[in-house]
Structure formats: C-alpha cells, structure tokens
Amino acid sequence: MRQCPESLIGYEHALLELSGVAAWKFFADGQFDFSPAMYDMFELEPGCTPSEIVSRYHPDDRNYVTRNLAKAFVTGGPVSIHYRILLPSGEIRQVLSRAIAQDSNGIKTVIGFNLDVTTQLNEMKVDLDEVRKFKFISENTRDLIIRYSSDGIFRFVSPASRTMLGYEPEELIGTSIFDIIDSAAHPRAAETLSKIIQSKGYPGPTEVLVVRKDGSRVWLEGNLRPAHTVFGDLIEWVDVLRDVTERKDAERALVKALAEADAAAEAKSQFLANMSHELRTPLTSIIGFSDLLSNDQDISSVSRDYISKISRASRTLLNVVNDVLDLSKLENGALELDFTSFNPVRLVEDAIALLAHQAESKNLEIRFNREPPTCDSSACWLHGDDMRINQVLLNLLSNAIKFTENGGVSVSLSTQPSGEGRMLLTISVADSGVGMSADQLAKLFDRFSQADGSISRRYGGTGLGLAISRRLMELMGGSISVESEMGRGSCFTVKVELDMSEPVEESTRESSVNLASSINILLAEDHPANRELVGALLKDSGVKLSFATNGAEALAMVSQNDYDLVLMDIQMPVMDGVSATKAIRRLPGRGATIPIIALSANVLPGQIRQYEQDGFSGHVGKPINVGALFDAISSALHVPA
C-alpha cells in the first residue's frame, strides 16, 4: 500500500488547524491521540489522562458521550454527537463531533473531529426571554415535559413528574422511559416506543401505561417530537405528556356500558319475541274460531253479539302486541319497509271505509277532501310502503274518532310534484274533539305517553301509536306534525316524498280458495285448538289434511307418505319444527323439495329470514289470516290463487 508523504500529512494537519477543526483518535485499549487544537479546545496539556478528558464533559452529557463513542467501536459508525464541555473556569462550550471506526493492521481505533460551535450558536441570538418562558412553562404546567436521548434515556424532566409520577426530576435523569412502562399491563408499549425511537421518524401521538413510584398505574398520552443536529442527525426526543387515566377509565366504562346495553337489548328482544309467541298462540284460536262462528247463520243474535265482542277484544289485544313489536323493531333498526305501487286516493278511501262503522256508532261523519292539485284517482300512483302509511293513517283516524264526541272528522289529501319524477304526498286528519294544550303536545309523540294520564282510563290505548307513527314516517324520510287547541280539536299532518309509479292492475280474491281435492297436506301442530282451527279453515278447500303432534311424528310421516305440502309449527315438544324441517330436507327423494310452510307466532323480520335459511318454503304468522294461509299454500304449490 502506498504511503502518503510526510509533507502531505503535515499539509492536511495544517488545513485542519486553520479551519478550527480539532482531530482526535481513540484506541480500543483506552489510549488516545489529540491534535493540538483538541488540547486547546479542552484546555488540557499534552500527556493528560483519559479521566481528565472525561471530566471535561458536562455532567448531564457525560453518559451520553461515552455511550456513543462506545457505539462507534461496536457499529463502526459514523456517529454524530452534539454535547457540552465544562471548562475549569466554568465556561460551557458547545461541541459538534463526528466519529467513525477503522481497523488498521488489526488495531481497532475510532477517529473523528470536533468543531466548537459555541460562537455560531451565540450568533444565532437565542432569545433569552423565550428560554425563560420555556423554563416558566416547564416548571408550572401540569403536563410533563421530557427530553429523551436518541436511545430513550431521560436528559430533562420537568417538575410535573412529582405529581404525575411521584418522582423527583433528578430521580429520573439517566434512567430510561422503558424502566417505568408497565409492560405486563400494556405489553406492546415498550416495543412500539422502541421502534419509534429506532426509526428516527415522526410518530405522532402515543399512549403508554406507566408505573408511578408508589406502584400505582397512570395512563400518559404524549406527542413525540425529534430534535436534530445541524448535520441532520437525531440527537434527542422532546415529549409533552398528560395524564389521561380518567379518560381511559371513562372509555373502559363506556365499552362496558355498551356491552351491557347490547346484552339488555338482546334480552329485551328475546323477551318480546317470547311474549309475542305466547300471546299470539292463544289469540290464533280466539280470533280464528270467532271468525268461523261469526259466519255461522244458525247462531242467535245475542250469541253473534257476544262473538263480535270477543273478536274485537282479541284484535285489540293483537294490536297492542303488534305495537310493542313495531316499536322494538324501530328502536333496534330491524323494521324493514316494503315498497310497492299504490294509489293514495284508494288508500284513504279504504281506511275511511274500514273505520266508518266506528264513526257511525258515535254519530260522526268522516269527510274526505281532495285538495288541489291532487291528481286523478285512477292516474295517481306512488311507490312506497302503503301498508305502513295505511297503519299511520288508521292510527290517526282511530284517535280522531276516539277523542271526538260531537262534530266530525275530515281527511284531506294532496299530491304535489316535487321534481325528478317524485311527488309530495300530504295527508291531514282533523277532528272537533277535546284538543290538547301546549304542554300535552310537547310529549305527545313520546312512547307510552298520552296527552293526559286519565286518557288511558277513559279511552283506552297504550300510548304507542303516535310514537310508532312518527318513527315510521321518519324511516320513510317523511314527517308528522300536529296543531291543536284545548276544546277545539286537533289536526295531524303527514308528509312524505315518494317516487311516482305506473298504475298497477289490482286483483281481488275470496278469502277461501278451492284447491284440488288431490292435494295432500300434513299439519304438524302440538296445540289441539290450532289443529282444529286449521282443519276448519281448510275444510271447504278440497284438500286432504293429516295431522302430526310434534316434529318427530312429522318426520316419520313424511318419510312414509307422499305429501304435497307440510304446514309446520315451530315450537313443539319432542322435536321442534326447525329441527324437523332440516331432518326432512336430508331425506332421500322428495324430502329436499317438498314445500314446508312455517306456522309461527315468531313474526320478526330476522326470524322469518332465519326460517328461509333453515329450509322453509314460506311463512304464515299467528294469529292465522285465512287469506295469507291460502296465498302461502298457492304460492308454494304454484297453483292459481
């Protein structure tokens, strides 16, 4: 290897001296070699010892410097250091140092150079007022201000450590942030912070759980900021931390409360589903047999009146059950709208016709006003959930009749184009009844609330109808409002914007259908009265009906006989309807394709969808509506209704 001439080496030293750069070399055995500028910088004499050199490092920077020099030996460098030296006179000098390791003839050394940047930093004219402000803030703020070295060692800790961590600032200087992190309770924190520090990037907000001096835990939220040398090398991190333990406790409490609320909602839904089933099962028999008896021409007028009262009472109870379920579905977001084409004029006319007898019994007249520019009844068709709009209208009409003793009730309808093929539907129901005060109006649409506590005793009702009506209209993107005055009646107005639709041919059908006498149906039902009722409903239809009292019997009978269709109750002893249906679907031959219709008091949308997934071909809710029963049978067998 070619040797450099001594004259060239001397020339390089001269350049270093002229530039104010001090060169140095450390050997692995602790020996060193300084250029003259190094002795001048440290105010040391040639022949000084390594301990004398270390004594010149500022006490707060001593560990930092020695660790980084050792790092240069291990990693090879380059290593950049910004530190302070404390001279015998008390003067503090700012030094930038650059070092790199080399291996020459088996001897490992670290060579580098120092640059005194004290003058340059002073020339930057640091604003002492700003320094005083920082000192004032760090000593008085409740937040904890920390400066870490690049490897996570505390170099500065503000006095807030006393209250936040229980440590004096001096107790933390020289220790590591990783020494106080609760790794057991927050196992990823140390790893995450270590990666952040090693990456030398800007990580943003961090949260750590740390152990206070007394052993208690505290959550700290910080925002790390990197500080760099003029060379662009990271020298430390600055962090401002605050105690967020209360917030974390609140978050945990909120998560727990949400879990408890979800569990309560699930329990409520399960309770309502069970209640619905238990009430609908006997109502199926009550309503079904009442309807059958009411068509019997051989009963006396007194008996017919009794039957009529039984029918009305049972339907009132069914309406209460439906209201509670509707409200639950609306609150849980489980109610689904069924959009079809309908004629709003006919919808109002049908609602008035349905309640005409109720109005006539009180000598009240229901007037129907078509406000301009309502379109012609034969041409005005809209696309929306007519069943839910009808439900709202019937509730408003029923209330108007209920709370009106003299005068009458009027229904006004208008349809106004709102652009882009849409129509604003407005329906108003006005009465000359008791009216309401401003205080009563304020809580009118609250659930289980009525304008007056005596109303439920005098007129009946649950106070759910208007709450459900408002939520239904909001679900459709519409609104419901009311104007009222005590003693002068009330006026409820419903508004909803819907798409216009083409007219649809409406079909009419009888409530019973003559099915082919060759159709063979199996009814699986454990309730004797319900077996008798379905038998009576299908008596005149021409079908052959067989009976099973539980799912196991139904499975055995389907495996041994050729049925065209199965009507399957859900809740039965021995084997329930769902299990029986799944077992039938696994039978060879026709078991996989035979239509199976669920007869169930479980009528929530999610329950009906689950029945479809379980293999049922259709669903008829209890109490059984004869028209719905025949529609389901006709649809499943693909025969005309």
C-alpha positions as CSV (number, residue, x, y, z in Angstrom):
1,M,0.0,0.0,0.0
2,R,1.4,3.4,-1.0
3,Q,2.4,5.6,1.9
4,C,1.5,9.3,2.0
5,P,4.4,11.7,2.0
6,E,5.1,13.3,5.4
7,S,4.8,16.6,3.8
8,L,1.2,15.8,2.6
9,I,0.2,14.6,6.1
10,G,1.6,17.8,7.6
11,Y,-0.4,19.8,5.0
12,E,-3.6,18.1,6.0
13,H,-3.0,18.9,9.7
14,A,-2.3,22.5,8.8
15,L,-5.7,22.7,6.9
16,L,-7.5,21.2,9.9
17,E,-5.9,23.7,12.3
18,L,-6.7,26.6,10.0
19,S,-10.3,25.6,9.8
20,G,-10.7,25.4,13.5
21,V,-11.4,21.6,13.4
22,A,-9.8,19.5,16.2
23,A,-8.9,15.9,15.2
24,W,-8.6,13.0,17.6
25,K,-8.2,9.3,17.7
26,F,-9.2,6.7,20.4
27,F,-7.7,3.3,20.6
28,A,-9.5,0.2,21.9
29,D,-7.1,-0.1,24.8
30,G,-8.0,3.4,26.1
31,Q,-5.1,5.3,24.6
32,F,-5.7,8.4,22.5
33,D,-4.1,10.9,20.2
34,F,-5.2,14.5,20.0
35,S,-4.3,17.2,17.6
36,P,-3.1,20.5,19.2
37,A,-6.5,22.1,18.6
38,M,-8.1,19.3,20.7
39,Y,-5.9,20.2,23.7
40,D,-6.8,23.9,23.2
41,M,-10.5,23.1,23.0
42,F,-10.5,21.1,26.2
43,E,-7.9,23.3,27.9
44,L,-5.7,20.3,28.7
45,E,-2.0,19.7,28.5
46,P,-0.3,17.0,26.3
47,G,0.1,13.9,28.4
48,C,-3.2,14.2,30.2
49,T,-5.1,11.1,31.2
50,P,-8.4,9.7,29.7
51,S,-10.2,10.5,33.0
52,E,-9.1,14.1,32.7
53,I,-10.7,14.2,29.2
54,V,-14.0,12.7,30.6
55,S,-14.0,15.2,33.4
56,R,-14.4,18.0,30.8
57,Y,-17.7,16.5,29.5
58,H,-20.7,18.3,31.0
59,P,-22.1,16.1,33.9
60,D,-25.5,15.9,32.2
61,D,-23.9,14.8,28.9
62,R,-21.2,12.5,30.2
63,N,-23.0,9.2,29.9
64,Y,-24.4,10.3,26.6
65,V,-21.0,10.9,25.1
66,T,-19.3,7.8,26.4
67,R,-22.1,5.6,25.2
68,N,-22.0,7.0,21.7
69,L,-18.2,6.6,21.5
70,A,-18.5,3.0,22.6
71,K,-21.2,2.6,20.0
72,A,-18.7,3.8,17.3
73,F,-16.4,1.0,18.3
74,V,-19.2,-1.6,18.1
75,T,-21.0,-0.4,15.0
76,G,-18.2,1.2,13.1
77,G,-20.2,4.5,12.7
78,P,-20.3,7.1,11.5
79,V,-21.6,8.6,14.8
80,S,-22.5,12.3,15.2
81,I,-22.6,13.8,18.7
82,H,-23.7,17.2,20.0
83,Y,-22.6,17.8,23.6
84,R,-21.2,20.3,26.0
85,I,-17.8,20.6,27.7
86,L,-17.3,22.3,31.1
87,L,-14.0,24.2,31.4
88,P,-12.2,24.8,34.7
89,S,-13.3,28.5,34.5
90,G,-16.9,27.4,34.5
91,E,-17.4,28.3,30.8
92,I,-19.6,25.9,28.9
93,R,-18.6,25.2,25.2
94,Q,-20.9,23.6,22.6
95,V,-19.2,20.9,20.5
96,L,-20.2,19.0,17.4
97,S,-18.3,15.7,17.0
98,R,-18.2,13.3,14.1
99,A,-16.6,9.8,14.5
100,I,-16.0,6.6,12.6
101,A,-14.2,3.4,13.4
102,Q,-11.4,1.8,11.4
103,D,-9.3,-1.3,11.6
104,S,-5.6,-0.9,10.7
105,N,-3.2,-3.8,10.9
106,G,-5.5,-5.5,13.4
107,I,-5.7,-2.4,15.7
108,K,-9.2,-1.0,16.1
109,T,-9.5,2.7,16.5
110,V,-12.1,5.5,16.4
111,I,-11.1,8.6,14.6
112,G,-13.0,11.8,14.5
113,F,-13.0,15.6,14.6
114,N,-14.6,18.2,16.9
115,L,-16.0,21.6,15.9
116,D,-16.5,24.3,18.5
117,V,-19.9,25.8,17.6
118,T,-20.4,28.0,20.7
119,T,-19.8,31.2,18.8
120,Q,-22.1,30.1,16.0
121,L,-24.9,29.3,18.4
122,N,-24.4,32.6,20.2
123,E,-24.6,34.4,16.9
124,M,-28.0,32.8,16.4
125,K,-29.0,35.3,19.1
126,V,-31.2,32.9,21.1
127,D,-34.0,34.9,22.7
128,L,-33.4,34.6,26.5
129,D,-37.0,35.7,27.1
130,E,-38.1,32.6,25.2
131,V,-35.8,30.4,27.3
132,R,-37.3,32.0,30.4
133,K,-40.7,31.3,29.0
134,F,-39.9,27.7,28.4
135,K,-38.5,27.4,32.0
136,F,-41.6,29.0,33.4
137,I,-43.9,26.8,31.4
138,S,-42.0,23.6,32.2
139,E,-41.9,24.4,35.9
140,N,-45.6,25.4,36.2
141,T,-47.5,23.4,33.6
142,R,-49.4,20.3,34.8
143,D,-48.2,18.5,31.7
144,L,-44.9,16.6,32.0
145,I,-42.2,17.8,29.6
146,I,-39.4,15.3,28.9
147,R,-36.3,15.3,26.7
148,Y,-35.0,11.8,25.8
149,S,-31.7,10.9,24.3
150,S,-31.9,9.1,21.0
151,D,-31.9,5.8,22.8
152,G,-34.7,6.7,25.3
153,I,-32.7,8.0,28.3
154,F,-34.1,10.9,30.2
155,R,-32.0,14.0,29.8
156,F,-34.5,16.5,31.1
157,V,-37.7,16.0,33.2
158,S,-40.0,18.9,34.3
159,P,-41.2,19.3,37.9
160,A,-44.6,17.9,37.0
161,S,-43.1,14.4,37.5
162,R,-43.6,14.9,41.2
163,T,-47.4,15.0,41.0
164,M,-47.8,12.8,37.9
165,L,-45.3,10.1,38.6
166,G,-44.3,10.6,42.2
167,Y,-40.6,11.0,41.3
168,E,-38.3,14.0,41.7
169,P,-36.9,15.0,38.3
170,E,-33.4,14.1,39.4
171,E,-34.5,10.6,40.2
172,L,-35.5,10.0,36.6
173,I,-32.5,11.7,34.9
174,G,-30.3,9.0,33.4
175,T,-33.0,6.3,33.6
176,S,-34.9,5.0,30.6
177,I,-38.6,5.5,29.6
178,F,-38.7,1.7,29.3
179,D,-37.9,1.4,33.0
180,I,-41.3,2.8,34.0
181,I,-43.6,1.4,31.3
182,D,-45.9,-1.3,32.6
183,S,-45.1,-3.9,30.1
184,A,-47.3,-6.5,31.7
185,A,-50.5,-4.5,31.5
186,H,-49.5,-2.8,28.2
187,P,-47.2,-5.4,26.6
188,R,-46.8,-3.7,23.2
189,A,-45.9,-0.2,24.6
190,A,-42.2,-0.8,25.1
191,E,-41.9,-2.5,21.8
192,T,-43.8,0.3,20.0
193,L,-41.8,3.1,21.6
194,S,-38.6,1.3,20.9
195,K,-39.4,1.0,17.2
196,I,-40.4,4.7,17.1
197,I,-37.1,5.8,18.7
198,Q,-35.1,3.5,16.4
199,S,-36.9,4.6,13.3
200,K,-36.0,8.2,14.0
201,G,-39.2,9.2,12.3
202,Y,-42.1,11.4,13.5
203,P,-44.6,9.1,15.1
204,G,-47.3,11.4,16.4
205,P,-49.4,10.8,19.5
206,T,-48.6,7.8,21.7
207,E,-50.3,6.3,24.8
208,V,-48.4,4.4,27.5
209,L,-49.3,2.9,30.8
210,V,-46.6,3.7,33.3
211,V,-45.9,2.7,36.9
212,R,-45.7,5.5,39.5
213,K,-43.2,5.5,42.3
214,D,-45.9,4.2,44.7
215,G,-46.7,1.3,42.4
216,S,-50.0,2.7,41.1
217,R,-50.6,3.0,37.3
218,V,-51.3,6.0,35.2
219,W,-52.1,6.4,31.5
220,L,-50.0,9.1,29.8
221,E,-50.6,10.5,26.4
222,G,-47.7,12.1,24.6
223,N,-46.6,13.6,21.4
224,L,-43.0,12.9,20.5
225,R,-41.0,15.4,18.5
226,P,-37.5,14.7,17.1
227,A,-34.6,17.2,17.5
228,H,-31.7,17.1,15.1
229,T,-28.2,18.4,14.8
230,V,-27.0,20.8,12.0
231,F,-25.9,17.6,10.3
232,G,-29.5,16.3,10.3
233,D,-28.7,13.6,12.8
234,L,-31.3,12.9,15.5
235,I,-29.9,13.9,19.0
236,E,-33.0,13.6,21.2
237,W,-36.7,13.4,21.5
238,V,-39.0,16.0,23.2
239,D,-42.2,14.8,24.6
240,V,-45.1,16.5,26.3
241,L,-47.2,14.1,28.3
242,R,-50.5,14.4,30.1
243,D,-52.4,12.2,32.5
244,V,-55.4,10.6,30.6
245,T,-56.2,8.0,33.2
246,E,-59.7,9.4,33.8
247,R,-60.4,9.4,30.0
248,K,-59.2,5.8,29.7
249,D,-61.3,4.8,32.7
250,A,-64.3,6.5,31.1
251,E,-63.6,4.7,27.8
252,R,-63.5,1.4,29.6
253,A,-66.7,2.2,31.4
254,L,-68.3,3.2,28.1
255,V,-67.2,0.0,26.5
256,K,-68.6,-2.0,29.4
257,A,-71.9,0.1,29.3
258,L,-72.3,-0.5,25.6
259,A,-71.7,-4.2,26.1
260,E,-74.3,-4.2,28.9
261,A,-76.7,-2.2,26.7
262,D,-76.3,-4.7,23.9
263,A,-76.9,-7.5,26.3
264,A,-80.0,-5.7,27.6
265,A,-81.3,-5.0,24.1
266,E,-80.8,-8.7,23.2
267,A,-82.6,-9.8,26.4
268,K,-85.4,-7.3,25.6
269,S,-85.7,-8.6,22.0
270,Q,-85.7,-12.2,23.2
271,F,-88.4,-11.3,25.8
272,L,-90.5,-9.6,23.2
273,A,-90.2,-12.5,20.8
274,N,-91.2,-14.9,23.6
275,M,-94.1,-12.7,24.7
276,S,-95.3,-12.3,21.1
277,H,-95.2,-16.1,20.7
278,E,-97.1,-16.8,23.9
279,L,-99.8,-14.2,23.2
280,R,-100.2,-15.0,19.6
281,T,-100.7,-18.7,20.2
282,P,-103.9,-18.4,22.1
283,L,-105.1,-15.4,20.0
284,T,-104.8,-17.7,17.0
285,S,-107.6,-19.9,18.4
286,I,-109.6,-17.0,19.8
287,I,-109.7,-14.9,16.6
288,G,-109.9,-17.9,14.2
289,F,-112.8,-19.6,15.9
290,S,-114.6,-16.2,16.5
291,D,-114.4,-15.5,12.7
292,L,-115.7,-19.0,11.9
293,L,-118.6,-18.6,14.4
294,S,-119.5,-15.2,13.1
295,N,-120.2,-16.7,9.7
296,D,-122.5,-19.3,11.2
297,Q,-126.0,-18.5,10.3
298,D,-127.6,-20.8,12.9
299,I,-126.5,-18.8,16.0
300,S,-128.7,-16.3,17.8
301,S,-128.3,-12.5,17.5
302,V,-127.3,-12.4,21.2
303,S,-124.6,-15.0,20.6
304,R,-123.4,-13.2,17.5
305,D,-123.1,-10.0,19.6
306,Y,-121.0,-11.9,22.2
307,I,-118.8,-13.3,19.4
308,S,-118.4,-9.9,17.9
309,K,-117.3,-8.5,21.3
310,I,-114.8,-11.4,21.7
311,S,-113.4,-10.8,18.2
312,R,-113.0,-7.0,18.8
313,A,-111.3,-7.6,22.2
314,S,-108.9,-10.2,20.8
315,R,-108.0,-8.0,17.9
316,T,-107.4,-5.0,20.3
317,L,-105.0,-7.3,22.2
318,L,-103.3,-8.3,19.0
319,N,-102.9,-4.6,18.0
320,V,-101.2,-4.0,21.4
321,V,-98.8,-6.9,20.7
322,N,-98.1,-5.6,17.2
323,D,-97.5,-2.0,18.6
324,V,-94.9,-3.2,21.1
325,L,-93.1,-5.3,18.5
326,D,-93.2,-2.5,15.9
327,L,-91.7,-0.1,18.5
328,S,-89.0,-2.6,19.4
329,K,-88.1,-3.2,15.7
330,L,-88.0,0.6,15.1
331,E,-85.7,1.1,18.1
332,N,-83.4,-1.7,17.0
333,G,-83.3,-0.7,13.4
334,A,-84.8,-4.0,12.4
335,L,-88.0,-2.8,10.8
336,E,-87.9,-3.1,7.0
337,L,-90.1,-1.1,4.6
338,D,-91.8,-3.0,1.8
339,F,-92.2,-0.7,-1.2
340,T,-94.9,-1.3,-3.8
341,S,-97.0,0.7,-6.2
342,F,-100.2,2.1,-4.6
343,N,-102.9,4.6,-5.3
344,P,-103.1,7.2,-2.4
345,V,-106.7,8.1,-3.1
346,R,-107.8,4.5,-2.8
347,L,-105.6,4.1,0.3
348,V,-107.5,6.9,2.1
349,E,-110.9,5.6,0.9
350,D,-110.1,2.1,2.1
351,A,-109.0,3.4,5.5
352,I,-112.2,5.5,5.9
353,A,-114.3,2.5,4.9
354,L,-112.6,0.4,7.5
355,L,-113.4,2.8,10.3
356,A,-116.8,4.0,9.1
357,H,-118.7,1.7,11.4
358,Q,-116.7,3.0,14.4
359,A,-117.6,6.6,13.4
360,E,-121.3,5.8,12.8
361,S,-121.6,4.3,16.2
362,K,-120.8,7.8,17.6
363,N,-122.9,9.6,15.0
364,L,-119.8,11.1,13.5
365,E,-119.2,11.8,9.8
366,I,-115.9,11.2,8.1
367,R,-115.4,13.6,5.3
368,F,-112.8,13.1,2.5
369,N,-111.4,16.2,0.9
370,R,-109.1,16.0,-2.1
371,E,-107.0,19.2,-2.0
372,P,-105.8,20.6,-5.4
373,P,-103.6,19.8,-7.2
374,T,-104.3,16.2,-6.2
375,C,-104.0,14.0,-9.3
376,D,-106.9,11.9,-10.6
377,S,-107.5,8.8,-8.5
378,S,-107.1,6.5,-11.5
379,A,-103.8,8.1,-12.7
380,C,-102.0,8.9,-9.4
381,W,-99.8,6.0,-8.4
382,L,-96.8,6.2,-6.0
383,H,-94.0,3.9,-5.0
384,G,-93.8,3.4,-1.2
385,D,-94.8,1.2,1.7
386,D,-98.5,1.6,1.5
387,M,-99.1,-0.8,4.4
388,R,-97.1,1.4,6.8
389,I,-98.7,4.6,5.5
390,N,-102.1,2.9,6.0
391,Q,-101.0,2.0,9.5
392,V,-100.2,5.6,10.3
393,L,-103.5,6.8,8.7
394,L,-105.6,4.3,10.6
395,N,-104.0,5.3,13.9
396,L,-104.7,9.0,13.2
397,L,-108.3,8.3,12.2
398,S,-108.9,5.9,15.1
399,N,-107.6,8.6,17.5
400,A,-109.7,11.3,15.9
401,I,-112.9,9.2,16.2
402,K,-112.0,8.1,19.8
403,F,-111.5,11.7,21.1
404,T,-114.4,13.3,19.3
405,E,-117.9,13.3,20.8
406,N,-119.6,15.9,18.6
407,G,-119.0,17.2,15.1
408,G,-116.9,15.1,12.8
409,V,-113.6,14.1,11.3
410,S,-112.2,15.1,8.0
411,V,-109.3,13.7,5.9
412,S,-107.6,15.9,3.4
413,L,-105.3,14.6,0.7
414,S,-103.0,16.4,-1.7
415,T,-100.2,15.3,-4.1
416,Q,-97.8,17.9,-5.5
417,P,-95.0,17.2,-7.9
418,S,-91.6,17.8,-6.3
419,G,-89.4,17.3,-9.3
420,E,-87.5,14.5,-10.9
421,G,-90.4,12.1,-11.0
422,R,-91.3,12.5,-7.4
423,M,-94.4,13.5,-5.6
424,L,-95.1,15.1,-2.2
425,L,-97.9,13.2,-0.5
426,T,-99.7,15.2,2.2
427,I,-102.5,13.7,4.3
428,S,-104.2,15.6,7.1
429,V,-106.7,14.3,9.7
430,A,-108.7,16.9,11.6
431,D,-111.3,16.5,14.3
432,S,-113.5,18.6,16.5
433,G,-112.6,16.7,19.7
434,V,-111.1,17.5,23.0
435,G,-107.9,19.1,21.7
436,M,-104.6,19.5,23.6
437,S,-102.6,22.1,25.5
438,A,-99.1,23.1,24.6
439,D,-97.7,21.0,27.5
440,Q,-99.6,18.0,26.3
441,L,-98.4,18.5,22.7
442,A,-94.7,18.6,23.9
443,K,-94.8,14.9,24.9
444,L,-97.4,13.6,22.6
445,F,-95.1,11.6,20.4
446,D,-93.1,10.0,23.3
447,R,-93.6,6.3,23.7
448,F,-96.1,5.1,26.4
449,S,-97.2,8.7,26.7
450,Q,-100.7,10.2,26.3
451,A,-101.8,13.8,26.5
452,D,-103.4,13.2,29.8
453,G,-102.9,10.4,32.4
454,S,-106.7,9.9,32.6
455,I,-106.9,9.2,28.8
456,S,-105.9,5.6,29.1
457,R,-108.6,5.0,31.7
458,R,-111.3,6.8,29.8
459,Y,-110.4,5.9,26.2
460,G,-108.0,3.0,26.4
461,G,-104.8,2.6,24.5
462,T,-101.1,2.2,25.2
463,G,-99.7,5.5,24.1
464,L,-97.6,3.8,21.5
465,G,-99.5,4.5,18.3
466,L,-98.3,8.1,17.7
467,A,-94.7,7.2,18.7
468,I,-94.7,4.4,16.2
469,S,-96.3,6.6,13.5
470,R,-93.7,9.3,13.9
471,R,-90.8,6.8,13.7
472,L,-92.4,5.1,10.7
473,M,-92.7,8.5,8.8
474,E,-89.1,9.4,9.7
475,L,-88.0,5.9,8.5
476,M,-89.6,6.8,5.1
477,G,-88.0,10.2,5.1
478,G,-91.2,11.9,5.9
479,S,-92.7,13.8,8.9
480,I,-95.8,14.0,11.1
481,S,-96.9,17.2,12.8
482,V,-99.9,18.4,14.9
483,E,-101.8,21.6,15.6
484,S,-104.2,21.6,18.5
485,E,-106.1,23.8,20.9
486,M,-107.9,22.7,24.1
487,G,-111.6,22.2,23.4
488,R,-111.3,23.0,19.7
489,G,-109.9,19.8,18.2
490,S,-106.7,18.7,16.6
491,C,-105.2,18.4,13.1
492,F,-102.4,15.9,12.3
493,T,-100.5,16.2,9.1
494,V,-98.3,13.6,7.4
495,K,-95.9,14.5,4.6
496,V,-93.7,12.1,2.7
497,E,-91.9,12.5,-0.7
498,L,-92.2,9.3,-2.9
499,D,-91.4,8.3,-6.4
500,M,-94.2,8.3,-9.0
501,S,-95.2,4.9,-10.3
502,E,-97.1,3.4,-13.2
503,P,-100.7,2.2,-12.5
504,V,-100.9,-1.4,-11.3
505,E,-103.8,-3.7,-12.1
506,E,-105.4,-4.6,-8.7
507,S,-106.7,-8.1,-8.2
508,T,-109.4,-9.2,-5.9
509,R,-109.9,-12.7,-4.5
510,E,-112.0,-14.5,-2.0
511,S,-110.7,-15.4,1.5
512,S,-111.0,-19.1,0.7
513,V,-109.8,-20.9,-2.4
514,N,-110.9,-24.3,-3.7
515,L,-107.7,-26.2,-4.0
516,A,-107.6,-29.5,-5.9
517,S,-109.1,-32.4,-3.9
518,S,-106.0,-34.5,-4.7
519,I,-103.7,-32.1,-2.7
520,N,-102.4,-33.9,0.4
521,I,-101.3,-31.7,3.2
522,L,-99.6,-32.6,6.6
523,L,-100.2,-30.2,9.5
524,A,-97.6,-30.5,12.3
525,E,-99.1,-28.7,15.3
526,D,-99.0,-29.6,19.0
527,H,-101.8,-27.3,20.1
528,P,-105.1,-29.2,19.7
529,A,-107.2,-26.0,19.3
530,N,-104.9,-24.8,16.5
531,R,-105.1,-28.2,14.7
532,E,-108.8,-27.9,14.9
533,L,-108.8,-24.3,13.6
534,V,-106.6,-25.0,10.6
535,G,-108.7,-28.0,9.8
536,A,-111.8,-25.8,9.9
537,L,-110.2,-23.2,7.7
538,L,-109.2,-25.8,5.1
539,K,-112.4,-27.7,5.4
540,D,-114.1,-26.3,2.3
541,S,-110.9,-26.1,0.2
542,G,-111.0,-29.7,-1.0
543,V,-107.6,-30.8,0.4
544,K,-106.8,-33.9,2.3
545,L,-105.4,-32.9,5.7
546,S,-103.3,-35.2,8.0
547,F,-102.0,-34.3,11.5
548,A,-98.8,-34.7,13.5
549,T,-98.5,-33.5,17.1
550,N,-94.7,-32.9,17.0
551,G,-91.7,-32.7,14.7
552,A,-90.7,-36.3,15.2
553,E,-94.1,-37.5,14.1
554,A,-94.0,-35.2,11.1
555,L,-90.5,-36.5,10.1
556,A,-91.8,-40.1,10.3
557,M,-95.0,-39.4,8.4
558,V,-93.2,-37.5,5.6
559,S,-90.7,-40.4,5.2
560,Q,-93.6,-42.9,4.9
561,N,-96.1,-40.9,2.9
562,D,-96.2,-38.8,-0.3
563,Y,-97.4,-35.3,0.9
564,D,-97.7,-32.3,-1.4
565,L,-97.0,-29.8,1.3
566,V,-96.3,-29.5,5.1
567,L,-97.6,-26.9,7.4
568,M,-95.1,-26.9,10.3
569,D,-95.5,-25.3,13.7
570,I,-92.2,-24.1,15.2
571,Q,-92.3,-24.7,18.9
572,M,-93.3,-28.3,19.6
573,P,-92.3,-31.0,22.1
574,V,-90.0,-34.0,21.3
575,M,-88.7,-32.3,18.1
576,D,-89.3,-28.6,17.2
577,G,-90.3,-27.5,13.7
578,V,-86.9,-26.2,12.6
579,S,-85.1,-29.5,13.5
580,A,-87.9,-31.5,11.8
581,T,-87.6,-29.4,8.7
582,K,-83.8,-29.8,8.5
583,A,-84.2,-33.6,9.0
584,I,-86.9,-33.7,6.2
585,R,-84.5,-31.9,3.9
586,R,-82.0,-34.7,4.4
587,L,-84.4,-37.4,3.4
588,P,-83.8,-39.1,0.1
589,G,-86.2,-38.4,-2.8
590,R,-88.8,-35.7,-2.3
591,G,-87.6,-34.6,1.2
592,A,-85.3,-32.0,-0.3
593,T,-88.0,-30.3,-2.5
594,I,-91.4,-30.8,-0.6
595,P,-92.8,-27.3,0.3
596,I,-92.7,-26.7,4.0
597,I,-94.5,-23.6,5.4
598,A,-93.8,-22.3,8.8
599,L,-96.8,-21.6,11.0
600,S,-95.3,-19.5,13.8
601,A,-96.1,-16.7,16.3
602,N,-92.5,-15.6,15.7
603,V,-93.0,-12.8,13.2
604,L,-89.9,-10.6,13.5
605,P,-88.2,-10.0,10.1
606,G,-84.9,-11.6,11.3
607,Q,-86.8,-14.7,12.5
608,I,-88.6,-15.0,9.1
609,R,-85.3,-14.7,7.3
610,Q,-83.8,-17.4,9.5
611,Y,-86.7,-19.7,8.7
612,E,-85.8,-19.3,5.0
613,Q,-82.2,-20.2,5.7
614,D,-83.4,-23.2,7.7
615,G,-85.1,-24.7,4.6
616,F,-88.7,-23.4,4.9
617,S,-90.6,-22.5,1.7
618,G,-92.8,-19.8,3.3
619,H,-94.1,-18.3,6.5
620,V,-97.6,-17.7,7.9
621,G,-97.8,-15.7,11.1
622,K,-100.1,-16.4,14.0
623,P,-102.9,-15.4,14.5
624,I,-103.5,-17.1,11.2
625,N,-105.1,-14.9,8.5
626,V,-107.0,-17.2,6.2
627,G,-106.1,-15.2,3.1
628,A,-102.4,-15.3,4.0
629,L,-102.7,-19.0,4.6
630,F,-104.2,-19.7,1.2
631,D,-101.8,-17.3,-0.5
632,A,-98.8,-19.2,1.0
633,I,-100.2,-22.6,0.0
634,S,-101.0,-21.5,-3.5
635,S,-97.5,-19.9,-3.9
636,A,-95.7,-23.0,-2.6
637,L,-97.7,-25.3,-4.8
638,H,-97.6,-23.0,-7.8
639,V,-101.4,-23.0,-8.3
640,P,-103.5,-20.0,-9.2
641,A,-104.8,-18.1,-6.2
